[in-house]
Amino acid sequence: RFRLKRTLLLKTLESDEPMHIPDMKRTAKTNPEYQFLNHLVDKGLRDAIFLPVSEQSPVPGVLAFATRKPDSYTSEHLALLSNIAKLVTHSFGRTVKLAEHSRLAAIGGFASGIAHEIRSPLSTIGMALEYLQKSELPPAAEKRAALAHQETRRLARLLEEMLLYAKPLKLELKTFDLGAFLQQFLQSQMTLVKLRNQSHECEIATDNSVILGDTDRLQQVFLNLANNACEASPDGSAIRWKLSKDSPDQVLILRILNPGDAISEQNLARVFEPFFTTKSNGTGLGLGIVKRIINAHGGEIRIISAAGAGTEVLLQIPLA
């Protein structure tokens, strides 16, 4: 392993530009940090071209081409190798995406099978507990029955989300005004946020917010994101929603900002992973389902979080 700090490899990654080193032996002598160059020189290599592969690849890296003679590569070589690097990067990116799709499909199939097996007995248990709650029970037994019934409802919700995540997503598309739809949705949530002494602030900063979408699915998206924002925000705070238009790309941008604690970098990198959650009663499927729905609409979702600035969810949805 070689350290990246203060090396030419890191400089290549940060600049996102190719780097040509005509004589690595000569260059390596100028800085003791260039251990990787010395390693290549020890292998008998002298001239090298380093090409960043971070633009289209989900995993950043550097592709190195080297020859045993110094001052061998010309500008024509640089252009040719740059094109080869782009092809390799694109192919690698597609391979990683296909592997991820296969992994998620396997998870979905497993989850679906488990959910179907558990669903029927869980329903029977739930009905039995509901019957018990209607009977005259000692206070301690009544409390335990109520707690057990609450847990069966939570498991039933988990099963429904597992089934929803596993099955193919079908959209019932129609043309509608997303701005008006958003305002109507937030109005329906006013009673719930008032219980926390919170509020939703909505700004529609565009005169055209007509999209082709599935209202039921998008309501599911908004409900999940609204619940997440409320749970993350302190009592008495406001969750801000802003809908605007990116004219060059002909997309709508919805920003949802909550003033709660920031999400750590480690957790932020995993928020869309199935079954990953930091909540004691969470399923870990909510944001994964949200991402699937937004992607199915031809859109994108991104989450930004920083200490002192809260957390912002950005949705991009194409205009009709």
C-alpha positions in Angstrom: 0.0 0.0 0.0 1.1 3.6 -0.7 0.0 6.8 0.9 -1.9 9.2 -1.3 -1.2 12.3 0.8 1.0 14.8 -1.0 1.6 12.5 -4.0 1.2 13.0 -7.7 -1.6 10.3 -7.7 -3.7 12.5 -5.4 -2.9 15.5 -7.5 -4.2 13.6 -10.6 -7.4 12.7 -8.7 -8.0 16.2 -7.4 -7.3 17.9 -10.7 -9.2 15.3 -12.7 -6.6 15.8 -15.5 -4.1 13.4 -17.0 -0.5 13.6 -15.8 2.5 12.8 -17.9 5.8 12.0 -16.1 8.5 11.6 -18.9 11.1 10.3 -16.4 9.8 8.9 -13.1 13.3 8.2 -11.9 14.2 11.8 -12.1 10.9 13.0 -10.7 11.0 10.6 -7.8 14.3 12.1 -6.5 12.6 15.5 -6.0 10.2 14.3 -3.2 10.5 11.5 -0.7 6.7 11.2 -0.7 6.7 9.8 -4.2 7.1 6.2 -3.0 4.8 4.8 -5.8 7.1 6.3 -8.5 10.1 4.6 -6.8 8.1 1.3 -6.8 7.5 1.6 -10.6 11.1 2.6 -11.2 12.3 -0.5 -9.3 10.1 -2.5 -11.7 12.2 -1.1 -14.6 9.6 1.5 -15.7 10.6 5.1 -16.5 8.0 7.1 -18.6 4.3 7.1 -17.3 0.9 8.6 -17.9 -1.6 8.7 -15.0 -5.2 9.1 -15.9 -8.1 9.8 -13.4 -11.1 7.4 -13.6 -13.3 9.3 -11.2 -15.7 11.0 -13.6 -18.0 8.1 -14.6 -16.8 5.5 -12.2 -18.5 5.0 -8.8 -15.1 4.2 -7.3 -12.4 6.9 -7.9 -9.0 5.7 -9.0 -6.1 6.3 -11.3 -5.2 4.3 -14.4 -1.5 4.1 -15.0 0.3 3.4 -18.3 4.1 3.1 -18.2 7.0 2.1 -20.5 10.6 1.2 -19.8 12.2 4.0 -21.8 12.1 7.6 -20.5 10.6 10.4 -22.7 8.8 7.8 -24.8 5.2 9.0 -24.7 4.0 11.8 -27.1 0.9 13.9 -27.2 -0.6 11.4 -29.6 0.0 8.6 -27.0 -1.7 10.8 -24.3 -4.8 11.3 -26.5 -5.0 7.6 -27.4 -4.5 6.4 -23.8 -7.0 9.0 -22.5 -9.7 7.5 -24.8 -8.8 4.0 -23.7 -9.1 5.2 -20.0 -12.6 6.6 -20.7 -13.7 3.3 -22.2 -12.3 1.3 -19.3 -13.9 3.7 -16.8 -17.3 3.5 -18.5 -17.2 -0.3 -18.6 -16.1 -0.5 -15.0 -19.0 1.8 -14.0 -21.5 -0.3 -15.8 -20.1 -3.5 -14.2 -20.4 -2.0 -10.7 -24.0 -0.9 -11.4 -25.0 -4.3 -12.8 -23.5 -6.0 -9.7 -25.5 -3.6 -7.5 -28.7 -4.4 -9.4 -28.1 -8.1 -9.0 -27.4 -7.7 -5.3 -30.6 -5.7 -4.8 -32.6 -8.2 -6.8 -31.4 -11.0 -4.6 -32.3 -9.0 -1.5 -35.7 -8.2 -2.9 -36.4 -11.9 -3.8 -35.4 -13.0 -0.3 -37.4 -10.3 1.4 -40.5 -11.1 -0.7 -40.3 -14.8 0.2 -39.8 -14.1 3.9 -42.7 -11.6 3.9 -45.2 -14.0 2.3 -44.3 -16.7 4.8 -44.7 -14.5 7.8 -47.7 -12.5 6.7 -50.5 -15.0 7.4 -49.4 -16.2 10.9 -48.7 -12.6 11.9 -52.2 -11.6 10.9 -53.6 -14.4 13.0 -51.5 -13.3 16.0 -52.7 -9.7 15.5 -56.3 -10.7 15.5 -55.9 -12.8 18.6 -54.2 -9.9 20.5 -57.0 -7.6 19.3 -59.5 -10.0 20.8 -57.6 -10.2 24.0 -57.6 -6.4 24.4 -61.4 -6.4 24.2 -61.6 -8.9 27.1 -61.3 -8.0 30.8 -57.7 -8.5 31.7 -55.6 -7.6 34.8 -53.8 -4.2 34.2 -50.4 -5.8 33.8 -51.7 -8.3 31.2 -53.7 -5.6 29.4 -50.5 -3.5 29.1 -48.5 -6.5 27.7 -51.3 -7.3 25.2 -51.4 -3.7 24.0 -47.6 -3.7 23.6 -47.6 -7.0 21.7 -50.4 -5.7 19.4 -48.4 -2.6 18.7 -45.4 -4.7 17.8 -47.4 -6.8 15.4 -48.6 -3.7 13.6 -45.0 -2.5 13.3 -44.0 -5.9 11.9 -47.0 -5.8 9.5 -45.8 -2.4 8.3 -42.3 -3.8 7.8 -43.7 -6.7 5.7 -45.7 -4.3 3.5 -42.5 -2.2 2.9 -40.5 -5.4 2.1 -43.1 -6.5 -0.4 -43.3 -3.0 -1.9 -39.5 -2.9 -2.2 -39.3 -6.4 -3.8 -42.0 -6.2 -6.5 -41.5 -4.4 -9.8 -42.5 -0.7 -9.7 -45.4 0.2 -12.0 -46.5 3.8 -12.4 -50.0 5.1 -13.2 -48.9 8.2 -15.1 -50.9 11.4 -15.6 -50.2 15.1 -16.2 -50.7 17.3 -13.1 -49.3 20.4 -11.3 -46.7 19.3 -8.8 -46.7 22.7 -7.1 -50.4 22.5 -6.3 -50.1 18.8 -5.4 -47.3 19.6 -2.9 -49.3 22.5 -1.3 -52.3 20.2 -0.9 -50.2 17.5 0.6 -48.5 19.8 3.2 -51.9 21.2 4.1 -53.0 17.7 4.9 -50.0 17.3 7.3 -50.7 20.4 9.4 -52.4 18.6 12.2 -49.6 16.2 12.6 -46.8 18.8 12.7 -48.8 20.9 15.2 -48.5 18.1 17.7 -44.7 18.8 17.7 -45.2 22.5 17.5 -43.5 22.3 14.1 -44.5 23.8 10.8 -44.1 23.3 7.1 -43.1 26.4 5.0 -43.6 26.0 1.3 -42.3 28.3 -1.5 -43.3 27.7 -5.1 -40.7 29.6 -7.1 -41.8 28.7 -10.6 -44.9 29.4 -12.8 -44.7 26.0 -14.5 -44.6 22.9 -12.4 -46.6 20.5 -14.6 -45.1 16.9 -14.7 -46.1 13.5 -15.9 -46.2 11.4 -12.8 -48.0 9.0 -10.4 -49.7 11.0 -7.7 -50.1 8.0 -5.3 -46.4 7.2 -5.6 -45.3 10.8 -5.2 -47.5 11.2 -2.2 -45.7 8.2 -0.7 -42.4 10.0 -1.4 -43.5 13.2 0.2 -45.0 11.4 3.2 -41.7 9.6 3.9 -39.6 12.7 3.5 -42.0 14.8 5.6 -41.9 12.2 8.4 -38.1 12.0 8.3 -37.8 15.8 8.4 -40.2 16.1 11.3 -38.5 13.3 13.3 -35.0 14.8 12.7 -36.1 18.4 13.6 -36.4 19.8 17.2 -39.8 20.9 18.5 -40.8 24.4 17.5 -38.8 24.3 14.2 -39.9 24.8 10.6 -39.3 22.4 7.7 -38.8 24.4 4.5 -40.0 23.1 1.1 -39.0 25.0 -2.0 -40.0 24.1 -5.6 -38.1 25.8 -8.4 -37.3 25.2 -12.1 -34.0 24.6 -13.8 -34.7 26.0 -17.2 -31.7 24.7 -19.1 -32.3 21.1 -18.1 -36.2 21.4 -18.0 -36.4 19.8 -14.6 -38.1 20.8 -11.3 -36.0 20.9 -8.2 -37.6 20.3 -4.9 -35.5 21.2 -1.8 -36.6 20.0 1.7 -34.5 21.4 4.5 -34.8 20.5 8.1 -32.7 22.2 10.9 -32.0 18.9 12.8 -28.6 17.4 13.6 -26.4 16.6 10.7 -26.1 13.0 9.4 -22.6 11.6 9.7 -20.5 11.0 6.6 -20.6 7.2 7.2 -24.4 7.1 7.5 -24.9 9.5 4.7 -23.1 7.2 2.3 -25.5 4.4 3.3 -28.9 6.1 3.6 -30.3 4.4 0.4 -29.1 0.9 1.3 -31.9 -1.5 1.9 -32.5 -2.3 5.6 -30.0 0.3 6.8 -31.5 2.5 9.5 -30.4 4.4 12.6 -33.9 4.5 14.1 -34.9 2.1 16.8 -38.3 1.4 15.0 -37.2 2.0 11.4 -37.4 -0.5 8.6 -34.5 0.8 6.6 -36.5 0.6 3.4 -38.2 4.0 3.3 -35.5 6.0 1.5 -34.7 3.1 -0.8 -38.3 3.0 -1.9 -38.3 6.8 -2.3 -35.2 6.6 -4.6 -36.8 3.9 -6.7 -40.0 6.0 -7.2 -38.0 9.1 -8.1 -35.7 7.2 -10.5 -38.8 5.6 -12.1 -40.0 9.2 -12.9 -36.8 9.9 -14.6 -35.6 12.0 -11.7 -32.8 11.9 -9.1 -32.5 12.3 -5.4 -29.6 13.6 -3.4 -29.1 14.3 0.4 -26.7 17.0 1.7 -26.0 17.3 5.4 -23.6 19.4 7.4 -23.1 20.4 11.0 -24.9 23.7 11.8 -26.8 23.7 8.5 -29.2 20.7 9.0 -30.1 18.3 6.2 -31.3 19.0 2.7 -33.0 16.6 0.4 -32.9 17.5 -3.3 -35.3 16.0 -5.8 -35.1 16.5 -9.5 -38.1 15.6 -11.6 -38.5 16.3 -15.4 -41.1 18.7 -16.5 -43.9 17.3 -18.8 
